[in-house]
Amino acid sequence: MNIYKDYIQEIEERKGQGLHPKPIDGAELLSEIIEQIRDLNNEYRADSLNFFIYNVVPGTTPAANVKANFLKEIVLGQSVVAEITPAFALELLSHMKGGTSIAVLLDLALGNDVAIAKAAAEVLKTQVFLYEADTDRLEAAFKSGNETAKNILESYAKAEFFTKLPEIAEEIKIVTFIAGEGDISTDLLSPGNQAHSRSDRELHGKCLISPEAQDEIKALQAQHLDKSVMLIAEKGTMGVGSSRMSGVNNVALWTGKQASPYVPFINIAPIVAGTNGISPIFLTTVDVTGGIGLDLKNWVKKLDENDNVLRNESGDPILEEVYSVATGTVLTINTKTKKLYSGDKELIDISNAFTPQKIEFIKAGGSYAIVFGKKLQTFASKTLGIAIVPVYAPSKEVSVEGQGLTAVEKIFNKNAVGSTPGKVLHAGSDVRVTVNIVGSQDTTGLMTSQELESMAATVISPIVDGAYQSGCHTASVWDNKSKANIPRLMKFMNDFGLITARDPKGVYHAMTDVIHKVLNDITVNEWAIIIGGDSHTRMSKGVAFGADSGTVALALATGEASMPIPESVKVTFKGDMKGYMDFRDVVHATQSQMLKTFGGENVFQGRIIEVHLGTLNADQAFTFTDWTAEMKAKASICISEDYTLIESLEIAKGRIQIMIDKGMDNKNQVLKGLIAIADKRIAEIISGEKPALRPDANAKYYAEVVVDLDQIAEPMIADPDVNNADVSKRYTHDTIRPLSFYGGVKKVDLGFIGSCMVHKGDMKILAQMLKNIDEQEGKVEFKAPLVVAPPTYNIVDELKAEGDWEILQKYSGFEFDDNVPKAAARTSYENMLYLERPGCNLCMGNQEKAAKGDTVMATSTRLFQGRVVEDAEGKKGESLLSSTPVVVLSTILGRTPTIEEYKTAVEGINLTKFAPSHKLLVK
């Protein structure tokens, strides 16, 4: 009885936090609950029944296995529970989604009791989460002449699990809620510092926006019982930043509807909107939940009589309101006309939110059901030997005769499955593609494991070349939350078939390397498609898409992803990079010059950035492709010269071999297989059989951006602009300022060198600058703390071997020790160097943070409010983003340097240089 009593005690503790009982996922607890249900005189029987029926996590959780088998006993009459009839037991099985529940339903449907078999078959006809073990049983039964199996397959072939679902409502009444002004990051919806609670959905839901906002949402719901609350990013884009399924889950929890009456805290059908629409990554999560994402366009650029854009004193376009969506505004979505209305007045066309495919997602309660449904229909039709009945909306196939292919179009055509054979597909086509590399990160990994359990997946798809589970987002502090969650995550993913940063058996040393760096190394073919559970999954080989935990789970389970082929923007370079500049400044200048060229319009948003870097190896090029997440691009592709690509692949091979030598390969020898793929690719390039990926010369682009290196005369800083009078302009990555803007007087409270934006060269720049000052001045004195977090352990090892680590140790007041990791986050800093463990550190914001109100100069990618630094009373925290030499110098001076001070400091330093390729990087 101890387990149950512990659960009751936990329930009492949760009551004090305003929480309901935590959903049950453990077998031992549920087994005890079932014994109490069997005992008619048990004092806990009534509560146990309630827990069993309404509070068990479905899918392949241990508890779901126990629940499904007990329901089977009830259906067969082996156990009698007055409150759960055999018919109700079958209904409960229908809500368990997959795994053991499907196995049980197949046992019943293929059994000898005709009445039970018929009833179970009717339930099976509604299910879509079947895997090979399940479909193999159906196929074998059908071939042996089982009529029930034939009947089920005939239903599947007609896709009745989809066609018999109710159609979506013609009119959806909504009431608006302004979640914020300007871009809304997923940090607002699901803060990084609350990552530990994501698997406890109700608890995590309490971190949405603010308690005051939650009260406002509840008040709106009370006033408008017949309407859905729509969350809006006024004058901005909804869901920028991190790719968090927990963000949309929280929105759905507060504003959506319950997916099943028997599954708590899993809600679907949220409605979200933004003046500038929804970020591509967040829109994917909206589709997963069967929700609606609207591009409102309720503010537009004001024009003069000659249709020229009017601008304010800062040079920004002046916006004027087309229609109001102020909190409490009642609007109507018409899904037939695909228009948004205020009363009878048409406001805007919203057809993009109601494409045939999106309507299917809404009808099915989410995109997963469609993906699995299509596979199930295909299987059934093939087994029956009949043609596939057109049920689902046909995939849109765009093919323009005589038009060449961009790099992403080439990759999608190569990896496409289920499209018309021989047809060349261009941007705008809807495509199912095979996925080569998958990455799961540690703060979303527990949710990914939950998604895998809910879709009843137990092993990684054999068509995935390699997959990795990181430990970088929880690397800074090995606290009780990490100790409870991370080993459990690593075991699950290791068992599932991923290479894991931590060995559940403890054989190899824990590797907290930044996930993007590892994925960049294990991507060994530039034709690859990569899916990763983080918005910075932006490899400099192949095309990588940052994804939510659910899409990662789907890629792991099926080896596939579905999306339209995005349009591309071509980025090339001209001129010469000045000797005192760093490549990071080129990256920032790209964004600045693009916005200037296109009158403030971000042509990168939602598109592929095809960047023709040519001469930079994958480590260095990653600084650009990584930043494309902040450019709001959907993804990026780096076009390389042949021998630059070979150099990158050789580097990758060496690092994969290090992982093998550490003992990280699994029984399928995935890492060894990746080296073989790299060797094959190198041989193809050298022989001329298949040169490095190139777009066609006659490919069509949405836009072309030419970056003028001659214009980049000083370091470029991405500034959160925290005091901008226009709130919507704050905390975007579009305010790029030259170093001279700060006049050498802006106080810097802390510096940070780390995150995925730095590579080995950055660490060597730091070491070189310290050595120079040490030789010139006799010592280095910091007037502000400098936190350094190398991206990977192999970089640390290489720095030690090359003599650079020694100078870092000399001036560090703290150096990480893996044998004694920090158990608590640092809350204050001294003016010294902190050598932190490889990982995300301050950039993630879920463990370490700068002191409240600090002005931070960082190599990070994140400048969102509260991410790296929170506000203090009367002083806003600022995270300014810059190159490594600017960060180093800022901490030594305690302020921003002048351009003269900067030029002097970098003399003789090997900065990351870039010269445009002189080769024509097209085919």
Steps between C-alpha positions, in 0.01 A plus 500: 500500500800730531503604133134595501533689828801685359283593203225627731756704691625647172140587411462692826822686432383589151172633638704763679631610159152502349573183302304184428646150548794434273413259215620146568768350278649235732400133489552431870263776616230405251529131590434593863203712394357206305529274804302760697234500226474120522448525877136611527545597864818701454473849649687645202296319233295799379806719459689214339227460238517869425877489465484190277238642266603864478861541607728255315750611236422315173728350234792277593555617857534220756168610651328485160620142458348403835176685428454342156549147633252553784244636252557186292414287803176696542402462133562125519307469826807382689462798734173665593481867594143624527597856412693391187290291266665313210362766264647779715830311520515500118425871498785562743731294278402720205640805681839345576640574152736208451754259635357232727147626441533412129650162586206435734244609241664270245492212750128559545418562134689193382373281785238226492210687663306637203312770690814628672695484174239708322490762775879520522526529123270802503735669748808403297349667195530833681869456586797621293807457721597155375857384444655212310438249780129588489461511123696176465241327723214638292665395176571149627143460627359624168717260301383212720140583412389692809185696402535750785849590384369545146220721628745720694733529201213599273411776743862615513521499120206742494666703779176491697697598812516840328194522276259423784631783718275807532569781254648818645253772599415754231518786748735531796428784739808648666583766755841663481774521761814705435777286644757772433608773265776422251646156434392246758761236571416152622686606816191702590276198454739245651799658676834326473555520876189284547624224269508247786120501528407451134409135544258601778265683266267654754786632712682631195182671381524738794803668342309624194563875461409606857243430774329827407471393136362163606234676709409715200465193280275333758289816524459511122397134497242564771355792304503316166404140567426433133829635370865401483768737630751591228850601620655779292843650442400861428736670252716190499548133422365229728732224625847617398810352661526156650310212345293399799201272475442600862420853380204394291406236760469777758292712265275200431475421871364849568299562184449168318277201561571166666614236252338216695277496808713217634842667456572806717688817400544410133308765310472572129362762260664823625454814288796737475576799282750774430500824308788345304369148532652200675865397496557188284611283792210601721253449217613137482405452865164662432442240227602220739221607735240546227496873566462811286771760438400830341699770322296806598677781311302740717781757489645611165766743384364850447548637148510850359308614192769345278479164678837552668540364853490774764768475766553641849808679632674166561446400139249229588180467296197668658222249558128566494227277637271340243269347761509449874562172680515657848445253784132409523420557132251242369578366152384211282710255301307360203668177390300481175563850366839495676452856619519678836197710588399762753126455500406510131810697402772305323842584648752281321546189291643216712524230232858413599368372834246276326683320225359153429781347707447731799126432494586129526724568801217692669244229423726219626605688814860532388750425225624172651169330435523599134857376462421163658164480324657533157752229580226272631282550194795426273579181693140376493458569129822320416406202718157474337652544155286800411569854385514775763165679523549879484399620845753754610561825321752435225843636570560824317761442233651807336716434197613784272628388164842637414567632850806379685518390861627679807711300744207422729283399204772254397522351848123465530470337159772252593335408833134518393270201553144454378520766229431450131788291358727694271340836575738782591363700793554870565433727799141488621468124450383295798751222554558203726873454539725249666707636787869413532603649837287572808596687817320512833607750765471450872247763609251388233614137496266389776211636296635323192506175697141566607403560137668173399308321774174662395549394138598152622849502349761273660799508263662749264412474131761295313518758220651767731879514450569629850334667796639669809363588844686795652575605855604858424200699620534362852881495505557802724347374822462137603218573742228275642269569207769393254590196708136393497427566132814461290605141583141389433503683166838356400389144575180539300680646198788254521254211507312661209816497287656845530862584574476665841717766664485308826541126523222344708749229595766753598769350278601809303556852630199731484521732197310827540604633157260749341252298295533709186874444493454124530230494231726709277769235544280195447346649187734347245316566175401845375192342339367402843182617671536560872224544759601628843312595815634852513459808284878516447508170318658677203779286361760625256473168317162387371178679586388495862170593654454594861196320626275451798525188715208341318648539154827359634308202636328449166833511316651250743204264474433517125820636347289754317385860511236683298510864394475725198824567314587850617600787276865602512689824530846497347777672697833577334787730588716761331791717607770431755479442871712745698790347691377604842148359454369160610262278303234545771479864386427382146214292636343795678561729204318256272183554697550875516574539128208276405252710699640821350488361146137393529365803685464325835332189358661182630519293182666219698194433719355155443738424213824312438817709502728352238833653599792470260789498745710265294831529682406459869510154653194368680617615846547859390200508267278384784524849650297622203253214466439502876408869496238442229263399780517863620443615143167311533591275208347156484841348437826561319730327255872566464643465151863389520787449262591133447817496705350712776229236534760223505685684779174526696424130455850403614456712814164332560650153457766575758246615755271205438800271554561670835141415596559140395824487699312623806265204466196696385406286200200269543430140402396610149840674461331820385814712542710256303236516228523879489875483436430263211248749356759779529767289329263422214409867460867611500579240233212624283627860519864412430411280202266763356215249505292730719646844582386709795136607494433794270178676403421526131600818321138556395348435843234746615533684832255711698777757533875534467716679756853611423695585815761770446799417720654840425219667697584313820739742662449425870371223725123455479291456814151347518327717759173419682423876495321464834397866523356542152183707526335252265459190715471280192859589405649375824670162533506429126822397328456765232666791680861469385729784608864583436735502797545878476132548584589436866780758506724283714300589812223242536559304820531123459426296813580152369642331193409157364693297244321179415190348345475346156617821330866451592747251361855399579632813329305718746657322795844556348418870449422524873828326588702718262353822637577396858855401405557836330375699799696276735821568306434874458368581847645219710151386600137504393247684714130463443274792580198277432452123538561285193314168478643255248321180397679310221253335259654151515745284694706427190567875467618503863730203428639667189561829685687308769712321241578826319590693816207742504319358803787590729446876472127453562577302814747764615232769512204288600367533851278200430559197279241229450564157649288221357565293809342769717243681281322806635188413698355851505482786252732795551317813614787751510831547321843638577720684253686196375489226238261206554590188302172313480418152384427461126133565434246779453546678834366859505359477149233252605391698806349200676783454753767771503412867461673831527412716801168679459523829317847427358616617161652189343725489195475149357583280205161338560206503261234599750410854601138434605375660817585289804696238306865570581419771753184605682391855579576655837289756681549821301753351254441281199730212433671512159666228297707654220635256245841538341820331387744332736766778494238762587382292796854447629591866472171613658567293813858623532385862467169460681337690216460495125831578328555776251581396145859612554532288816352206313737530204800517732384198702457271196835577337676170440189299597388225261138606460257285303553624145283462194559567133225434246555209268624590153343184363152491351310299762221391266456201277 
